[in-house]
Amino acid sequence: MPPLAFPEIDPIIFSLGPLQVRWYGVMYLLGFLATYLLVKNQINRFTLHRVAAHFDNLNLVLILSVVVGGRLGYVLFYNFSYYLKNPMEIPATWSGGMSFHGACLAVIIGSWLYCRLKKIDFWQIADLYVVTFPIGLGLGRIGNFINGELYGRTTDVAWAMVFPGAGPLPRHPSQLYEAGLEGGVLFLLLWTVHRRPWRGDRYWPHGSIFALFLVGYGLLRSFVETFREPDSQLGYLFDMLTMGQLLSLAMVAAGVLLYTARLRRQSL
């Protein structure tokens, strides 16, 4: 059976002179919009007046953290030697290269500093936002698919595709696997769990949903990485792991420790 035809969608939606509107950027905007609306819905539902007073400023901090952290994470984790020789290309996000793990770390640091400055409960904020993050993650992977980047390993499965620029062999559409698992499945899991009581009539301790996100994303990403082509400049680490798997397993460990700590604090 021949491989499926790759849907050649132009990554550029339209151009206005030197300005190009790309699907990848639009996916980011839709992800930010989904987070904005769903977090605002939770703030209204739980009547969180103090959080509402800082909502817009907090969103600005998070957006800047995603962009800066995502880019710096890619530079440091995935292609440090190249950017060390070409530092002027570090700000060129339009040329590709964003790291989820870098963005996640920057979001944690940026929001923690803001919450500490404004004396807001960081763990409560983390739970409000993190249940919405999978939507943006799923949309981002669709953007990767449209760009024909971050494709999977060679395979003979019936739904394999030949990606432009990836050679003649059919490959896993691993971007779509990630969109479905890290996006759809993880969102449904977290959104369902956080709306239900943890025990009796008591809701989940603040920070525990954030911990579940770290564990859930880390496990799902580690699984999908077995189908995804390793970054050519890195290959396998320790002859067995990709960089994405290594960072994701670190997330799982951090999530387990955080979950245990937050439940223990609740019991105390």
CORVENNOR-V241125 format. One line per field, one symbol per residue. ss: DSSP state (H for helix, E for strand, L for the rest). Layout:
ss: ???
This chain:
ss: LLLELLLLLLLEEEEELLEEEEHHHHHHHHHHHHHHHHHHHHHHHHLLHHHHHLHHHHHHHHHHHHHHHHHHHHHHHHLHHHHHHLHHHLLLHHHLLLLHHHHHHHHHHHHHHHHHHHLLLHHHHHHHHHHHHHHHHHHHHHHHHHHLLLLELELLLLLLELLLLLLLLLELLHHHHHHHHHHHHHHHHHHHHHLLLLELLELLLLLHHHHHHHHHHHHHHHHHLLLELLLLLLLLELLLELHHHHHHHHHHHHHHHHHHHHHHHHHL
